[in-house]
Amino acid sequence: MSQDVISFIESLSLPWQVEVGKKLRLLVHEAIPEVEERIQYKKPHFLKNGHYAAVISPSKDAIAFMIMNTTNLEVPPNFEGPPERKWLKIRKDDTPDYEQLSELLVQASSSL
């Protein structure tokens, strides 16, 4: 666990973003027990065996949760992005399906 990632999430300006960021970080650690985390390109990146697995990317009105290595996955239509990486934009008062996110992350990272 990286104190830099913890500090980054806790310093987000909107309380709902802090809450969602913490949930997403915990989700990543549960889905990929051996995950490494670090701040890279000014946002939390999560790696498995040196390969990118996920990214938490906050913006002014949302948090995008990006899952890498998605080319061969069936990803729900509410995700955006090119075939090799997909992200879900989470906004205030959204209720993301964290179980679905976890399942997608497990599948996507299984070959890393």
N, C-alpha and C positions, 0 to 999 in steps of 0.2 A: 504494500500500500504506500502511496506517495503522499506526503504531506502537501506537496505542491498542488496535487489534484484536489485534495480535501479543501485546501485554502481557496483554490479557484472557485469551486462550487459554492462554498460558504460566502464568498464575496460577491456573488451575483446580486444585482441591484433589486430584483423583485422577489419577494418571499416565495411566491409560487414556483419561480424558476429554481430557487434553492431546493425546495421540496422535490420537484421533478428530477433535478440533477442528482440528488442523493439517491432517489429510487432507481434511476438508470444506472448509476455507478454500482449499487448493490446488485442489481440485476446482472450486470456484466460479470461481477465476481462470482455470482452463483452459477451462471451459465458456463463460465470458463474459469474453473478454480485456479489454473496455473497462469492466469493473465498477468501481464505486466502493464503498468500504467505510467503515463508521463504527460507533461505539458509539452506539446509540440505545435508549432504554428499558432500559438496563443490559445489553445483549447485542449481539453483532455483527450488523449488517444490511448487506446487499449490494444495491446499486442499479444499474440500467441505465437510462440516459437519465432519471434522476430518479425512476424507479419502483422500488418494492421488487421484488426478484427472489428473495431467499433470506434466511433468518435461522438463526443457530446459537443454540440456546437450551438451555443446560445446566440440569440440576436435580440433586437429591441423588443419584439413582441412574441417570440417563440423560442423553443429549444428544438433543434433538429437532432435526432438520434440516427446516426448513419451506421449501417451494417455493411461491412466489406465482404467480398467474395460471394456475391449473390447470383452470379451468372446462371447457375443451374437450379435456382430455387423458384418456387412459385410464391411470388410476393403479392400481397393484397394490392388492389388498385389505388388505395389511398397513399401509397409510397411513391416517392419521386426519385428520379435519377437514372443514370445509364445502367445497362445490364450488370456491370461488375460491382456496383455499389448502389444501395438504395437507402433513402432516409425518410423518416416520418417527422413532419413538423408538428410539434405539440404546442398548443397555445393555452392561455389561461382558461380555466374551466373545462378543458378537454379531459376526457377520461380514456387515456390510451389503454389498450389491452396489453398489460405488461407480460402476461403469460405468453401471448402470441409473439411479442418481441423477444422474449427469452428463447422460445422454440426456434424462431428464425435465426437467432444468434448462435444457438447450439449447432444447428444444421450448417450454417455458413462457415463456422469456425472448425468444424469437424475435420476438414481436409487441410487445415493449416499446420 
